[in-house]
Amino acid sequence: MGLFSTNKSVFPWIELTSTSQLEKILNSTGKIVIFKHSIRCSISSFALKNFEREFEQNLNIPCYLLDLINHRDVSNEIADKLNVMHQSPQLFLIENNTVLYTATHEQIDATKIK
């Protein structure tokens, strides 16, 4: 099963797969969402599905999905660059390289992004 194979929705995730891509999006203007997801964890899958169901796509915020099993280097870079402890699942709302909102596990609430 791949990263997106269990997700039958049409949620517009952008795969986050490299530290260079992370650097680019952290230095971009506007808000972004990063969801760190463990494809081996049922709690992470549950949090991801809830996020997809609750998130208002009309907010036009790019949403990046990080498969941290396959891209642990990117997860480590997020922890380092944003000065946050690694957790999974973990959600960030970022603007101008600043974390506006972060949550983990059952605390992830897409309605707070608004």
C-alpha positions as a printed NumPy array, in Angstrom:
array([[  0.   ,   0.   ,   0.   ],
       [  1.378,   3.386,  -0.975],
       [  1.081,   6.707,   0.73 ],
       [ -2.155,   7.648,  -0.992],
       [ -3.684,   4.253,  -1.7  ],
       [ -5.914,   4.219,   1.39 ],
       [ -7.167,   7.726,   0.693],
       [-10.098,   7.573,  -1.722],
       [-10.801,  11.306,  -1.409],
       [ -9.695,  13.93 ,  -3.865],
       [ -7.866,  15.926,  -1.217],
       [ -5.227,  18.059,  -2.961],
       [ -2.159,  16.871,  -1.06 ],
       [  1.253,  17.862,  -2.342],
       [  3.857,  15.229,  -1.46 ],
       [  6.747,  16.613,   0.596],
       [  9.742,  14.47 ,  -0.304],
       [ 12.973,  16.433,   0.072],
       [ 14.774,  18.905,   2.284],
       [ 15.258,  21.229,  -0.686],
       [ 11.496,  21.251,  -1.264],
       [ 10.98 ,  21.961,   2.448],
       [ 13.425,  24.879,   2.312],
       [ 11.574,  26.333,  -0.676],
       [  8.115,  26.114,   0.908],
       [  9.293,  27.439,   4.285],
       [ 10.687,  30.506,   2.528],
       [  7.579,  31.08 ,   0.436],
       [  5.022,  33.747,   1.206],
       [  1.577,  32.854,   2.427],
       [  0.354,  30.118,   4.686],
       [  1.088,  26.432,   4.215],
       [  0.036,  23.259,   5.998],
       [  2.378,  20.351,   6.625],
       [  0.971,  17.044,   7.858],
       [  3.575,  14.543,   9.065],
       [  2.071,  11.106,   8.587],
       [  3.287,   7.636,   9.501],
       [  1.906,   5.187,   6.97 ],
       [  2.387,   2.402,   9.537],
       [  0.308,   3.988,  12.301],
       [ -3.462,   3.637,  12.614],
       [ -3.669,   6.732,  14.841],
       [ -1.916,   8.737,  12.144],
       [ -4.289,   7.382,   9.479],
       [ -7.292,   8.278,  11.639],
       [ -5.974,  11.829,  12.219],
       [ -5.294,  12.237,   8.507],
       [ -8.803,  11.163,   7.519],
       [-10.335,  13.492,  10.097],
       [ -8.225,  16.379,   8.846],
       [ -9.271,  15.737,   5.248],
       [-12.919,  15.621,   6.255],
       [-12.784,  18.843,   8.326],
       [-10.442,  21.049,   6.28 ],
       [-12.059,  23.798,   4.232],
       [-10.368,  23.524,   0.869],
       [-11.717,  26.907,  -0.185],
       [ -9.105,  28.473,   2.115],
       [ -6.622,  27.955,  -0.735],
       [ -3.777,  26.948,   1.569],
       [ -1.3  ,  24.506,   0.021],
       [ -1.273,  21.276,   2.037],
       [  1.886,  19.172,   2.091],
       [  1.842,  15.556,   3.194],
       [  5.063,  14.05 ,   4.508],
       [  5.453,  10.279,   4.608],
       [  7.891,  10.318,   7.478],
       [  8.73 ,   6.623,   7.197],
       [ 10.216,   7.161,   3.745],
       [ 11.418,  10.721,   4.319],
       [ 12.652,  10.821,   7.889],
       [ 15.391,  13.267,   6.862],
       [ 12.69 ,  15.801,   5.974],
       [ 10.936,  15.204,   9.291],
       [ 14.213,  15.767,  11.138],
       [ 14.78 ,  18.968,   9.166],
       [ 11.303,  20.215,  10.133],
       [ 12.107,  19.615,  13.799],
       [ 15.397,  21.443,  13.441],
       [ 14.213,  24.39 ,  11.315],
       [ 11.011,  25.009,  13.284],
       [ 12.485,  24.148,  16.684],
       [  9.797,  21.581,  17.474],
       [  9.992,  18.084,  18.846],
       [  9.277,  15.327,  16.314],
       [  5.928,  13.619,  16.756],
       [  3.623,  11.62 ,  14.545],
       [  1.078,  12.412,  13.413],
       [  1.857,  16.099,  13.544],
       [  0.304,  19.105,  11.834],
       [  1.735,  22.56 ,  11.235],
       [  0.249,  25.776,   9.909],
       [  3.203,  27.919,   8.862],
       [  3.533,  31.425,   7.498],
       [  6.824,  33.139,   6.675],
       [  8.853,  30.382,   8.365],
       [  6.85 ,  30.815,  11.595],
       [  4.622,  28.164,  13.144],
       [  1.155,  29.643,  13.688],
       [ -0.461,  26.399,  14.835],
       [  0.799,  22.926,  15.612],
       [ -0.914,  19.859,  17.013],
       [ -0.348,  16.149,  17.328],
       [ -2.427,  12.985,  17.509],
       [ -6.069,  13.541,  18.504],
       [ -5.408,  17.259,  19.05 ],
       [ -5.172,  17.84 ,  15.278],
       [ -8.148,  20.008,  14.37 ],
       [ -8.519,  21.266,  10.813],
       [-11.155,  23.791,  11.875],
       [ -8.463,  25.708,  13.815],
       [ -6.639,  26.43 ,  10.564],
       [ -9.429,  28.835,   9.622]])
